[in-house]
Amino acid sequence: MNHTASRISPQLRYWLAGLTLAIPLWSLAYWYLSDLADVLVVHLGLSRQTHLGEALHFFFYDTPKVLLLLTGIVFAMGIIQTFFAPERTRALLSGKRLGVGNVLAASLGIVTPFCSCSAVPLFIGFLSAGVPLGVTFSFLISAPMVNEVALVLLFGMFGWKVAALYLGLGLAVAIVSGLVIGHLGMERHLEDWVRNIVQGDATHLPADQLGWVDRFKAGAWHVREIVGKVWPYVLAGIALGAGIHGYVPEDFMASIMGRDAWWSVPVAVLLGVPMYTNAAGIIPIVEALIGKGAALGTVLAFMMAVIALSAPEMIILRKVLKPRLIAVFAGVVACGIVLVGYVFNAVI
């Protein structure tokens, strides 16, 4: 026992002690974010029943949530990367058959209840670990758009047929969009610092020669490189989303979506892109719009655009992706969502 303890270096003891303290603190902070946001709003003398109060609550809640997720996921992915060379990961998730990696990534998105901005940290982590670009996009699209929260709420409101159709079409959008982006070979449109992380290695040592101190240092290096560059974009993106979230013009949108015109679906998608919320947050708006006479397919297309193509997400992604790749991502996914809206309106 003493002999084993003596083999633990002082550096490793330092890292283990720090992580033993940091992990519970991280979990505690994440668990009480909503309560903290409530306290801050009340301290400012505001109520969530007001537009400003709801917008500020959204900002106070989502900003630390995304930053905590970004830090934790990037640190963990940095450690995991030391066990697998990027080339090996890329080969594994590319799949020998076309689309296998995209199907796996999109399916993973179902069980990760992230909003679009919260999914970005894992998207960045996948990229840094060598996961193919098209596969990472399948996850980025699926995670906010097709998760268990959205499916349960849709099932409760509209029944199993609508929920099942939403699941199937949402997965199809995520898988096909990822395949298209992967086929276009747009890796050169990643920002240079991301490409350097994807192609490089913080440790410069073979995996079998690394100790745990080296692996922890690799995780910390990824946090410095990624979080240090992305956090201003997180603040800007969520600030924009919070402002829009607090002032959702439901009556105006219902008047547009209720019209029996071919252009109502693409207009609904365009209206949804600037907004930002998660599946649980958008469902009450969906219910209100349906109650005011909006067409189901048009409203669901709007919902998909809000949670999978939000402007705040684009702002955060801009630090990672060059404008052309962001435009291709938005265009491909928007086309898929518009098609979903037309299918729903035709069959429901």
N, C-alpha and C positions, 0 to 999 in steps of 0.2 A: 504494500500500500504506500509506504513512504518512498519506496524506490520509484513507483509510478509518478507520485507527486513531484519528485525531484526532477523528473524528465520534462515537466511543464516549464517552459521558459518564462521569465518575467514578462516578456512582451505578450505572450499568449494569455497569461493570467490577467494582464491589463485589459486585453480585448474581451475576454470572457466576463470579467467583472463589469465592464462598460455595457456589454450587450445584455447581461442579466438585469441591469438597471434600466437600460433604454427600452427594451421590448415591452415590459409592463407599462412604462410611462407612455409609450407610443399607443398602446392598446387603450389605456385609460383616456388619453386625450381624444382619440378617435371616437370612443364610445360616447363621450359627453359633449361632442361638438354642437349638437342641436341645442342642448341646455345652455351652453355658453353663448350661442347666438341669441337665444331668448333673453338671457340676462343683459347682454349688450344692447339689444333693442329697447328693453324696458329702461335701462340706465340712461338712454338718450331721450327718454320721455315719449317714446313712440309705441304704436300698436301694430301688430301684424295685419290688422284689419284695414290699415291704410296702405296706399300704394308705396309710399316711401318706406314704411316699416317693413313690408314684405320684401322689397328690393334689398334693403340693408340686411335683413335676416338671411336672405339667400347668399349675399356676399360674405357675411361673417361665418356662415356654415360651409359654403363650398370652397372658399379659398384655402383654409387650413386642411380641409379634407383632401383636396387634390394634391397639395404640397406634401402632406403626410404619406399619401399613397405613392407619390412620385419618389420620395426619399426611400421608403421601405421597399418598394418593388425594384427600384434601380439597384439598391444595395444587394438585395437577394439575387437578382439576375447577374450582377457583377461577380458574385461568389460562384453561382452555378456555371457561369461561363468558363471559370478556371478548370472545370472538370471536362468540358467538351470544347474541342476546337470549333470555331465558327463554321469551318468547312464541313465538319461532321454533322453539326446541327442542320445546316442548310441542306445537305444531302438527305438527311432523315426526314425533314418536313416537306421537302420538295415532292417526295413520294415517287415511286417507280411508275405509278399510273397517274395520268393527268388528273389533277384536282384533289388528290387524296389529302394533301396538306391543307388545302383550302377548306375541305369538308371538316377536318379535325379542328381547325382554328375557328370556323364558324360555329361548330357544335360547342366548343369551349365557351364561346361568347354567350350561349344560352344560360349557363350556370354562373356567370359573373355579372352581378347586378350593378353594372357601372353606367353612369351617364357618359355622354360622349367625351367630356373633358377628363373624367376619371379613368376612361379607358386608354387615354393617351400615354400615361406612364408605362403601362404594360406593353403597349405598342412600341414605345422606345426601347424597352427592355428586350423585347423580341428581336428588334433590329440589331441591337448591340450584341446579341447572342448568335447572330448569323442566320436567323430565320428569314426565308425568302420574302422579298418585298410584297408580292401578291398575296402570300399567305397571311402576313401581318395585317394587310388591309381587310381581308376576310374577317379577321377577329375584330378589328377596329369598327367595322360596320355592324357586325352581329351583336357585339357586347351591349351597346346601348339600345339597339332596335329590337332585338329578339331575346329578351331575358325572362326569367320566371315571373318577375313582378308584372310585366306587361301582359303575359299570357294568363295569369290568374285573374287579373283585373278585367281583361277582355272576356274571359270565360264567365265571370260573374255578371257582367253587364249584358253580353250579347249571346252567350251560349257557346257550346263546344265547336260548332261549325265555323263560326267567325274566328275563334281562337286558333283552331287547327289550320284554317286557310291563311291566317296571318303568320303563323309559324312557318308553314311551307313556303309561302311567297317571300317572307323576310329572309329565310335561309338562302333561298334561291338568289335574291339580290346580293347577299353577302358573298356567296360562293362565286357567282358569275362575275361580279365586279372585281373580286380578287384575281380571278383567272384572267380577265381582260387586262388589268393593270400589270400583272405578272408577265403576260405575253408581250406587252409593249416594251419591256426591258428598260424601265425608267430609273434604274438605280443611280444613274449619273445625276439625277435631279434631287438626290438627297443632299442636304447641306454638307459642306466639306468636313466639318468637325464630326458629324455623324458617320460619314464614310470612313474617317480615320479610326473611329472607335470600332466600326464593323470590321475593318481590315486589320486593325492592330490588336495589341494585347498589352494591358497595363503591366503585366508581370515579366514578359519576355522570357519565360521559362516554360519547358514542357510540363504538362499537367502532372505527370508522375513525380516531378521534382519539387512540387510546391507543398509547403506546410500550411497549416491553418492560418498562421499570421500573414503569409503571403496572400491567401485567399481573402481574408478580411480586408487587407490593404487594397486589394483589387476592387472589392465592393465599395470601399470608401472613395477610391479614385473615380469610379463611375459616378458616384453621387456628386463629387466636386465638378466633374466634367459636364454632366448632364443637367443636374438641378441648378448648378451655378449659372448655366446659360439660359435655362428655360423659364425660371421663376418670374421674371418681369412679364413675360408673355402670358403666364398663368394669371397674374393679377389683372392685366389689361383685358384678357378674354372674359374672365368671370365678372369683372366690373361691368362690361358691356352686357353680358347675359343677365346680371342682376337687375340692371336698369330696365331691360325689356321685360323680364319676368314679372316685375312689379306693375307693369302697365299693359297687360294683355287686352287688346280691344276686341272682346268676344262678339259684341253685336255686329261690328263691322265685318268680321271674318265670317260670321254665320250668314250674313247677307250675300257674301261672295260665294260661299260654298253651297248654298242652297239653290243656286240657279242651275237649271238643266241645260248647261252649255258645255261644249267640248273643252273649252279653255279653263273650266273651273278647277280641274285637277292640277294642271301645271301652275296656275296662279296660287293654289293652296300650297304647293311645294315651295314656290318663291316666297310666300308669306312666312312659311315655317322656318326657312333657313336662318334669318336673323335672330330667331328666338333661341332660348336655351332652358331646358329643364330635363329631368329624368322621366322615366316611364310613369312612376307613381305620381309625379307632379302634373303630367300632361293629361292623365286619364280624366280628372274632374273637368278639364276644359273640353275634352272630347265629348263627355256626357252632356255638358251644357250646349255645345254646338249641335249635337244630334237632337237635343230637346227643342232647339230653335229652328229645326227643319233642314239642317245641312245633310247632304248625302253621305252615307256611311263610308263609301270608298274614298270620297274626296277628303273627309275628315281623317281617315286613317293614313292617307298619303301625307296630309299636313302633319300628323303625329310622327310619322316616320322621318319626315324632313327635320322636325324640331329636335328629335332625339338622336339622329344619325348624321345630320349635316348642319350643326349649329355654327353660327358665326364665331362665338368664343372658341370653339374647337379649332376652327381654321386659324385663328390668331395664334393659338398655342402651337399648332402644327407648323406654322410659318417659320418657327425657329429650327425646325427639324427638316422640313421639305421646302424645295424651291417652288416658286409660284406656278410653274407649268405642271408639276406633279399634283399640287393642290387642286388646280383647275381640272385636271383629268379625273382625279378622285371625285370631286364634287359633281362633275358632268356625268360620269358613268353611273354613280349612285342615284343621282336625280332622275336620270332616264329610267332606271329600274323602278324607282318609287312611283313615278308617273304611270308606268305600266301596271303596277300593283293597284293603283287607284282605279284605273279603268277596268281591271279585272273584277275588283270588288263591286263596283257599280253595275257591272254587267251580270254578275251571278247572284248577288245578294238582293 
